[in-house]
Amino acid sequence: MTSRKPDEQLARNSRLRLVTPRPLTTARRAVTDGRSRPAPRPPEGTPPPAELARQARAVLADAVRIARWAAADRDPGAGHLAAHTQERASAALDLTAEQVRASWDRARLAGLVELHGGTVRPGWRLQAWDRDDSAVLRGWVALFDAWSLVHPAPEDVAPATVAEVVEAVPQVLSLLQLSAGPVTAPALLDLLQQRVAELHEERCEVPEVPYGPDGAEASGAPAPADDATEPADDATEPAPDATDAPEVSGATDAPDGSDVPAEVPLPPLLDWALEGLAAVGALTLGKGQATLTPLGNWAVWVKLEQICVAAQSPAGNIEQHAQDMLRGCARLTPGPARAEYRAWLAARTVGSAIIELLAVARGEDALLRGLAFEALRVVGAPAEPSVRAAVNDTSLRPYALLWLAEYEGADPDDAADVLTREEATWLWVDTAAAVADHGETDLLVRHLESAVQGTVPALLREVRAIGHPRTVQVLVALAAAHPDPALAKAVRRAAFQVHTGGA
């Protein structure tokens, strides 16, 4: 009786042929699919997502119109909305020049259009606008986050002061959300004053001022002697004058104004903030009061949930370096993981976050490489130049190509079409390495289903040819995990050939 080589037996035995290959996104999810976590429920009375998306579409209706016009027009000057482009858009859409500018700004901020070398491209959210409620809501939240850009701040206020108010607005929104109804302007102003004062204290802008036994405030200089008369009189004279001065929001009793400077115009800035939030559909303004819209209430709740998720994570992910943050997210399901990424990104500058994530992706841990690109998907457009540059890195190329395909509007399940056979095989081995290092043996066996090759012998031939540095370890682990003796023998033989440099 003649014997056949293990790979010949596999080729002839239909039982050992691979199942119809699943999309490569299955491979990317193989390690990160963990036990599902129940999603938090929004506050009672929150409309369903379909209704929230309908409201978001109404807020962004003109922005969608001009985005579609610009995407079809493909005018190289449309990126900067030159005067001639404004005129053509105004005529085509029956909008005033001011409406065109405002709608264009909203379209860019909501990710409906993207600029590539001065040329306009439709953003992926625009392509999914009519069919994907989640894309609509993400686009509206991007506009909500950029409310301070939609409604320009008063020109006569220092940028540092404006920045403090923008930083304090989340507390104002939290009060509105907790109140579940109208809140008066004085209550909002009082909270804004307190928060701005806290920001000054956190930045050590309030000097410690000692007080004497009689309650009088001492100066920063050494205390005068008991027989010092005129200097002491001069030090106490400003107090009566301070009581005669008109009260200004944000001012305190400190004569040097070190707590919240008396010149800070908080009432006008509160009005500006409320008007900006109303302009993006987050709240409605009444006489001396403000109320969150259903969209605004939902958005504040979502952001509070994201903060809670980050704060409750075992590793304290929001404060960790990229590598530890990604390790902390490894066992989360995709939704909570994205919330972690957003919270982590919000705590640092975008540029530094991209550098950190790509540095981790270039490391030896294949699991972290895949997770780093998942986090870069949350970064979005700012990461595009760096990801394009990563295409030239062999170990990152498949991940970068998939990222770019999805960024340019490809469906995640179809994005693998951009990869060559060799690139797809490289990604298969890299993902298998992640599973072998961090997953369970049954996951490694199931990972076979995601290979693009139709048979095990074909897979093994191509795996041997691509030269992935983890090929031997992956094949050895797969041979040890697979329950079929014939397949395991063929895989061990392939690992030996790679190890010894054989054909």
C-alpha positions as CSV (number, residue, x, y, z in Angstrom):
1,M,0.0,0.0,0.0
2,T,1.4,3.4,-1.0
3,S,1.3,6.3,1.4
4,R,0.6,9.9,0.5
5,K,2.3,13.0,1.9
6,P,0.1,14.8,4.5
7,D,-0.5,17.8,2.2
8,E,-1.6,15.5,-0.7
9,Q,-4.0,13.7,1.7
10,L,-5.4,17.1,2.7
11,A,-5.8,18.2,-0.9
12,R,-7.7,14.9,-1.8
13,N,-9.9,14.9,1.4
14,S,-12.8,17.2,1.1
15,R,-13.4,17.0,4.8
16,L,-10.3,19.0,5.4
17,R,-10.9,21.8,2.9
18,L,-11.5,25.2,4.4
19,V,-15.0,26.5,4.6
20,T,-15.9,29.5,2.5
21,P,-13.6,32.3,3.6
22,R,-15.2,34.9,5.8
23,P,-14.2,38.6,5.4
24,L,-10.9,39.6,7.0
25,T,-12.7,41.7,9.5
26,T,-13.6,38.4,11.1
27,A,-9.9,37.8,11.7
28,R,-9.4,41.3,13.1
29,R,-12.2,40.6,15.6
30,A,-11.1,37.1,16.5
31,V,-9.1,38.2,19.5
32,T,-11.2,41.1,20.7
33,D,-14.5,39.3,20.7
34,G,-15.1,38.9,24.4
35,R,-18.1,38.3,26.6
36,S,-20.7,41.0,25.8
37,R,-21.3,43.7,28.3
38,P,-24.8,45.0,28.7
39,A,-25.1,48.4,27.1
40,P,-26.1,51.2,29.5
41,R,-29.6,52.5,29.0
42,P,-30.2,56.2,28.2
43,P,-32.3,58.3,30.6
44,E,-36.0,57.7,30.7
45,G,-37.8,59.7,28.0
46,T,-34.9,59.7,25.6
47,P,-36.2,59.2,22.1
48,P,-35.1,56.1,20.2
49,P,-32.1,56.4,17.9
50,A,-34.2,56.6,14.8
51,E,-36.0,59.7,16.1
52,L,-32.7,61.3,17.4
53,A,-31.2,60.7,13.9
54,R,-34.2,62.4,12.3
55,Q,-33.7,65.4,14.5
56,A,-29.9,65.4,13.6
57,R,-30.7,65.3,9.9
58,A,-33.0,68.3,10.3
59,V,-30.2,70.3,12.1
60,L,-27.7,69.4,9.3
61,A,-30.1,69.5,6.3
62,D,-28.4,72.5,4.7
63,A,-25.0,71.2,5.5
64,V,-25.9,67.9,3.7
65,R,-27.2,69.8,0.7
66,I,-24.0,71.8,0.2
67,A,-21.8,68.8,0.9
68,R,-23.6,66.8,-1.9
69,W,-23.3,69.8,-4.2
70,A,-19.6,70.2,-3.5
71,A,-18.9,66.5,-3.8
72,A,-20.6,66.5,-7.3
73,D,-19.0,69.7,-8.3
74,R,-15.4,68.7,-7.4
75,D,-14.2,72.3,-7.6
76,P,-10.6,72.5,-6.5
77,G,-11.3,75.9,-4.9
78,A,-14.3,74.6,-3.0
79,G,-12.2,73.5,-0.1
80,H,-11.6,77.1,0.9
81,L,-15.0,78.3,-0.4
82,A,-13.6,81.0,-2.7
83,A,-15.9,83.9,-3.7
84,H,-16.8,82.4,-7.0
85,T,-17.6,79.1,-5.4
86,Q,-19.9,80.8,-2.8
87,E,-21.8,82.5,-5.6
88,R,-22.3,79.3,-7.6
89,A,-23.4,77.4,-4.4
90,S,-25.7,80.2,-3.5
91,A,-27.4,80.1,-6.9
92,A,-27.5,76.3,-7.1
93,L,-29.0,75.8,-3.6
94,D,-31.0,79.0,-3.3
95,L,-29.2,80.1,-0.1
96,T,-27.7,83.5,0.9
97,A,-24.0,83.9,1.0
98,E,-24.0,83.8,4.8
99,Q,-26.1,80.6,4.8
100,V,-23.6,79.0,2.3
101,R,-20.7,79.9,4.6
102,A,-22.4,78.6,7.7
103,S,-23.6,75.4,6.0
104,W,-20.1,74.8,4.6
105,D,-18.5,75.1,8.0
106,R,-21.0,72.7,9.5
107,A,-20.5,70.2,6.7
108,R,-16.7,70.2,7.3
109,L,-17.1,70.0,11.1
110,A,-19.6,67.2,10.9
111,G,-17.3,65.1,8.6
112,L,-19.7,65.4,5.6
113,V,-16.9,66.6,3.3
114,E,-13.2,66.1,3.4
115,L,-10.4,68.0,1.8
116,H,-7.6,66.2,0.0
117,G,-5.0,68.5,-1.4
118,G,-7.5,71.3,-1.8
119,T,-10.0,69.0,-3.6
120,V,-13.3,68.2,-2.0
121,R,-14.3,64.5,-1.4
122,P,-17.5,63.3,0.2
123,G,-17.0,62.0,3.7
124,W,-18.0,58.5,4.6
125,R,-20.8,59.9,6.8
126,L,-22.3,61.7,3.7
127,Q,-22.3,58.4,1.8
128,A,-24.1,56.6,4.6
129,W,-26.4,59.6,5.5
130,D,-29.7,58.2,4.3
131,R,-29.3,54.7,5.5
132,D,-27.2,54.7,8.7
133,D,-28.6,56.4,11.7
134,S,-25.5,55.9,13.8
135,A,-23.4,57.7,11.1
136,V,-25.8,60.6,11.3
137,L,-25.6,60.8,15.1
138,R,-21.8,60.6,15.0
139,G,-21.8,63.4,12.5
140,W,-24.0,65.5,14.7
141,V,-22.0,64.8,17.8
142,A,-18.9,66.0,15.9
143,L,-20.7,69.3,15.2
144,F,-21.8,69.4,18.9
145,D,-18.2,69.1,20.0
146,A,-17.3,72.0,17.7
147,W,-20.0,74.4,18.9
148,S,-17.4,77.1,19.8
149,L,-16.2,77.1,16.2
150,V,-19.7,77.3,14.8
151,H,-20.5,80.5,16.8
152,P,-17.5,82.8,16.9
153,A,-16.6,84.3,20.3
154,P,-16.7,88.0,20.9
155,E,-13.7,89.7,19.4
156,D,-13.1,91.9,22.4
157,V,-12.4,89.0,24.8
158,A,-9.0,87.5,25.3
159,P,-8.6,84.0,23.8
160,A,-7.4,82.6,27.1
161,T,-10.7,83.7,28.8
162,V,-12.7,82.2,25.9
163,A,-10.8,78.9,26.4
164,E,-11.6,78.9,30.1
165,V,-15.3,79.3,29.4
166,V,-15.2,76.5,26.7
167,E,-13.5,74.3,29.3
168,A,-16.2,75.1,31.8
169,V,-19.2,74.5,29.5
170,P,-19.4,70.7,30.2
171,Q,-20.3,71.4,33.8
172,V,-23.0,73.8,32.6
173,L,-24.3,71.1,30.3
174,S,-24.2,68.5,33.1
175,L,-26.4,70.8,35.2
176,L,-28.9,71.1,32.4
177,Q,-28.9,67.4,31.9
178,L,-29.4,66.6,35.6
179,S,-32.2,69.2,35.9
180,A,-34.2,67.5,33.2
181,G,-35.9,70.8,32.4
182,P,-35.3,74.5,32.1
183,V,-32.5,76.1,34.2
184,T,-32.4,79.8,34.8
185,A,-29.6,82.0,33.5
186,P,-28.5,83.1,37.0
187,A,-28.1,79.5,38.1
188,L,-26.0,78.7,35.0
189,L,-24.0,81.9,35.5
190,D,-23.3,81.0,39.1
191,L,-22.0,77.5,38.1
192,L,-19.9,79.1,35.3
193,Q,-18.3,81.5,37.8
194,Q,-17.5,78.6,40.2
195,R,-16.0,76.5,37.5
196,V,-13.8,79.3,36.1
197,A,-12.6,80.0,39.6
198,E,-11.7,76.3,40.0
199,L,-9.8,76.4,36.8
200,H,-7.7,79.3,38.1
201,E,-7.0,77.5,41.3
202,E,-6.1,74.3,39.5
203,R,-3.5,76.3,37.5
204,C,-2.1,77.8,40.7
205,E,-3.2,81.2,39.6
206,V,-4.5,82.1,43.0
207,P,-1.7,83.0,45.4
208,E,-2.0,81.9,49.0
209,V,-3.0,85.1,50.9
210,P,-2.5,85.0,54.7
211,Y,-5.1,86.6,56.9
212,G,-4.3,88.3,60.2
213,P,-6.0,87.8,63.5
214,D,-8.4,90.6,62.8
215,G,-9.5,89.2,59.5
216,A,-7.7,91.9,57.5
217,E,-6.0,90.6,54.4
218,A,-2.2,90.9,54.5
219,S,-0.1,91.8,51.5
220,G,2.5,89.6,50.0
221,A,5.3,91.6,51.7
222,P,6.4,90.9,55.3
223,A,3.9,92.1,57.9
224,P,4.6,95.7,59.0
225,A,5.7,96.4,62.6
226,D,3.1,97.5,65.2
227,D,4.5,101.1,65.1
228,A,4.2,101.3,61.3
229,T,1.4,103.8,60.6
230,E,1.3,105.1,57.0
231,P,2.0,101.8,55.2
232,A,-0.7,100.1,57.3
233,D,-3.2,102.9,56.5
234,D,-2.4,102.6,52.7
235,A,-2.9,98.8,52.8
236,T,-6.4,99.2,54.3
237,E,-7.7,102.1,52.2
238,P,-8.7,100.1,49.1
239,A,-11.2,98.0,50.9
240,P,-14.0,100.7,51.1
241,D,-13.4,101.5,47.5
242,A,-13.9,97.9,46.5
243,T,-17.4,97.9,48.0
244,D,-18.4,100.9,46.0
245,A,-17.3,99.3,42.7
246,P,-20.1,97.8,40.5
247,E,-20.4,94.0,40.8
248,V,-19.2,92.1,37.8
249,S,-19.8,88.5,37.2
250,G,-16.8,86.4,38.0
251,A,-15.3,89.0,40.4
252,T,-14.5,88.1,43.9
253,D,-13.6,90.0,47.1
254,A,-9.9,89.7,46.4
255,P,-8.7,93.2,45.8
256,D,-6.1,92.1,43.3
257,G,-8.7,90.1,41.3
258,S,-6.5,87.0,41.5
259,D,-9.4,84.6,41.9
260,V,-11.5,85.4,38.9
261,P,-10.4,88.8,37.5
262,A,-13.1,91.5,37.7
263,E,-12.7,92.3,34.0
264,V,-13.7,88.8,32.9
265,P,-17.1,89.4,31.1
266,L,-18.8,86.1,32.1
267,P,-22.4,87.1,31.4
268,P,-21.7,87.9,27.7
269,L,-19.6,84.7,27.4
270,L,-22.4,82.6,29.0
271,D,-24.8,84.1,26.4
272,W,-22.3,83.3,23.7
273,A,-21.9,79.7,24.8
274,L,-25.7,79.1,25.1
275,E,-26.3,80.7,21.7
276,G,-23.5,78.5,20.2
277,L,-25.0,75.3,21.7
278,A,-28.5,76.4,20.5
279,A,-27.1,76.9,17.0
280,V,-26.1,73.3,16.7
281,G,-29.4,72.1,18.1
282,A,-28.2,71.1,21.6
283,L,-30.5,73.3,23.5
284,T,-33.4,75.8,23.2
285,L,-33.4,79.3,24.8
286,G,-36.3,80.9,26.5
287,K,-36.7,84.1,28.4
288,G,-33.9,84.0,31.0
289,Q,-33.5,80.2,30.8
290,A,-32.2,77.3,28.8
291,T,-33.3,73.7,28.2
292,L,-31.5,70.8,26.6
293,T,-33.1,69.4,23.4
294,P,-33.6,65.6,23.2
295,L,-30.4,65.5,21.1
296,G,-28.4,67.6,23.5
297,N,-29.7,65.6,26.5
298,W,-28.7,62.3,24.7
299,A,-25.2,63.7,23.8
300,V,-24.4,64.8,27.3
301,W,-25.5,61.4,28.6
302,V,-23.3,59.6,26.1
303,K,-20.2,61.7,27.1
304,L,-20.8,61.1,30.8
305,E,-21.1,57.4,30.1
306,Q,-17.8,57.5,28.2
307,I,-16.1,59.2,31.1
308,C,-17.5,56.6,33.5
309,V,-16.4,53.7,31.4
310,A,-12.8,55.1,31.3
311,A,-12.8,55.9,35.0
312,Q,-14.1,52.4,35.9
313,S,-11.7,50.5,33.7
314,P,-9.4,48.2,35.8
315,A,-6.2,49.7,34.4
316,G,-7.4,53.3,34.5
317,N,-7.0,53.5,30.7
318,I,-7.5,57.2,30.3
319,E,-4.3,57.9,32.1
320,Q,-2.1,55.2,30.6
321,H,0.3,55.2,27.8
322,A,-1.0,53.9,24.5
323,Q,0.4,50.4,25.0
324,D,-1.2,49.9,28.4
325,M,-4.4,51.5,27.3
326,L,-4.7,49.1,24.4
327,R,-4.0,46.1,26.7
328,G,-6.7,47.4,29.0
329,C,-9.1,47.4,26.0
330,A,-8.2,44.0,24.6
331,R,-11.0,42.1,26.2
332,L,-13.7,44.8,25.7
333,T,-16.3,44.4,23.0
334,P,-16.0,46.9,20.1
335,G,-18.5,49.5,21.5
336,P,-17.0,49.9,24.9
337,A,-13.5,49.8,23.4
338,R,-14.3,52.7,21.1
339,A,-15.6,54.6,24.1
340,E,-12.3,54.0,25.9
341,Y,-10.4,55.1,22.8
342,R,-12.4,58.3,22.6
343,A,-11.8,59.1,26.3
344,W,-8.1,58.4,26.0
345,L,-7.8,60.6,22.9
346,A,-9.7,63.4,24.5
347,A,-7.1,63.6,27.3
348,R,-4.2,64.3,24.9
349,T,-3.4,66.2,21.7
350,V,-4.3,64.4,18.5
351,G,-0.8,64.5,17.1
352,S,0.9,63.0,20.1
353,A,-1.8,60.3,20.3
354,I,-1.3,59.3,16.7
355,I,2.5,59.0,17.2
356,E,2.0,56.9,20.3
357,L,-0.4,54.5,18.6
358,L,1.8,54.0,15.6
359,A,4.8,53.4,17.8
360,V,2.8,50.6,19.5
361,A,1.7,49.2,16.1
362,R,5.4,48.9,15.0
363,G,6.1,46.7,18.1
364,E,6.2,43.0,18.3
365,D,2.7,42.4,19.8
366,A,0.4,41.7,16.9
367,L,-2.7,42.1,19.1
368,L,-1.7,45.6,20.0
369,R,-1.0,46.3,16.3
370,G,-4.5,45.5,15.4
371,L,-6.0,47.4,18.3
372,A,-3.8,50.5,17.5
373,F,-5.4,50.7,14.1
374,E,-8.9,50.3,15.7
375,A,-8.0,53.3,17.9
376,L,-6.8,55.2,14.8
377,R,-10.2,54.6,13.2
378,V,-11.7,56.6,16.1
379,V,-9.1,59.4,15.4
380,G,-10.4,59.7,11.8
381,A,-9.2,62.3,9.4
382,P,-6.3,63.8,11.4
383,A,-4.6,60.3,11.3
384,E,-4.8,60.0,7.5
385,P,-1.3,61.4,6.6
386,S,0.4,59.2,9.1
387,V,-1.5,56.1,8.1
388,R,-0.7,56.8,4.4
389,A,3.0,56.9,5.4
390,A,2.6,53.6,7.2
391,V,1.7,51.9,3.9
392,N,5.5,51.8,3.2
393,D,6.1,49.7,6.4
394,T,5.8,46.0,5.6
395,S,4.4,45.1,9.0
396,L,1.8,47.9,9.0
397,R,0.9,47.9,5.3
398,P,-2.2,45.6,5.4
399,Y,-3.6,47.4,8.4
400,A,-3.0,50.8,6.8
401,L,-4.6,49.8,3.5
402,L,-7.7,48.5,5.3
403,W,-7.8,51.7,7.4
404,L,-7.6,53.9,4.2
405,A,-10.2,51.9,2.4
406,E,-12.7,52.2,5.2
407,Y,-11.8,55.9,5.6
408,E,-12.6,56.5,2.0
409,G,-16.0,55.0,2.3
410,A,-15.6,51.2,1.7
411,D,-17.8,48.9,3.7
412,P,-15.7,47.2,6.4
413,D,-16.7,43.8,5.2
414,D,-15.5,44.6,1.6
415,A,-12.4,46.6,2.5
416,A,-10.3,43.4,2.3
417,D,-10.6,43.6,-1.5
418,V,-7.9,46.3,-1.5
419,L,-5.3,43.8,-0.3
420,T,-3.2,41.6,-2.6
421,R,-3.1,37.8,-1.9
422,E,0.3,38.3,-0.2
423,E,-0.9,41.1,2.0
424,A,-4.0,39.2,3.0
425,T,-1.9,36.2,3.9
426,W,0.5,38.4,5.9
427,L,-2.5,39.8,7.8
428,W,-3.8,36.3,8.4
429,V,-0.5,35.3,10.0
430,D,-0.2,38.4,12.0
431,T,-3.7,38.0,13.4
432,A,-3.0,34.3,14.1
433,A,0.1,35.4,16.1
434,A,-2.2,37.7,18.2
435,V,-4.6,34.8,18.8
436,A,-1.7,32.4,19.7
437,D,-0.3,35.0,22.2
438,H,-3.5,36.2,23.8
439,G,-6.5,34.0,22.7
440,E,-7.7,30.5,23.3
441,T,-6.9,27.5,21.2
442,D,-10.3,27.1,19.7
443,L,-10.1,30.7,18.4
444,L,-6.9,29.8,16.6
445,V,-8.6,26.8,15.0
446,R,-11.5,28.9,14.0
447,H,-9.1,31.5,12.6
448,L,-8.6,29.1,9.7
449,E,-12.0,30.1,8.4
450,S,-10.8,33.6,7.7
451,A,-8.0,32.6,5.3
452,V,-8.4,33.7,1.7
453,Q,-7.0,30.4,0.4
454,G,-9.4,27.6,-0.5
455,T,-7.4,24.7,0.9
456,V,-5.0,24.0,3.7
457,P,-2.1,23.1,1.4
458,A,-2.6,26.4,-0.6
459,L,-2.6,28.3,2.7
460,L,0.5,26.6,3.9
461,R,2.4,27.2,0.7
462,E,1.6,30.9,0.7
463,V,2.3,31.3,4.4
464,R,5.7,29.8,3.9
465,A,6.4,32.2,1.0
466,I,5.5,35.6,2.6
467,G,8.3,35.5,5.2
468,H,6.3,36.7,8.2
469,P,8.7,36.7,11.3
470,R,6.1,34.8,13.4
471,T,5.3,32.1,10.8
472,V,7.0,29.2,12.6
473,Q,5.4,30.1,16.0
474,V,2.0,30.4,14.4
475,L,2.2,27.1,12.6
476,V,3.5,25.3,15.6
477,A,0.7,26.7,17.7
478,L,-1.9,25.8,15.1
479,A,-0.6,22.2,14.8
480,A,-0.8,21.8,18.6
481,A,-4.3,23.2,18.7
482,H,-6.0,21.5,15.8
483,P,-7.8,18.3,16.6
484,D,-7.4,16.7,13.2
485,P,-4.2,14.6,13.1
486,A,-3.6,14.8,9.4
487,L,-4.0,18.6,9.3
488,A,-1.8,19.0,12.4
489,K,0.9,16.8,10.8
490,A,0.9,18.9,7.6
491,V,1.1,22.1,9.6
492,R,4.0,20.8,11.7
493,R,5.8,19.8,8.5
494,A,5.3,23.3,7.1
495,A,6.7,24.8,10.3
496,F,9.7,22.6,10.1
497,Q,10.4,23.6,6.5
498,V,10.2,27.3,7.4
499,H,12.4,26.8,10.4
500,T,15.1,25.0,8.4
501,G,14.7,27.2,5.3
502,G,13.4,24.3,3.2
503,A,11.1,24.7,0.2
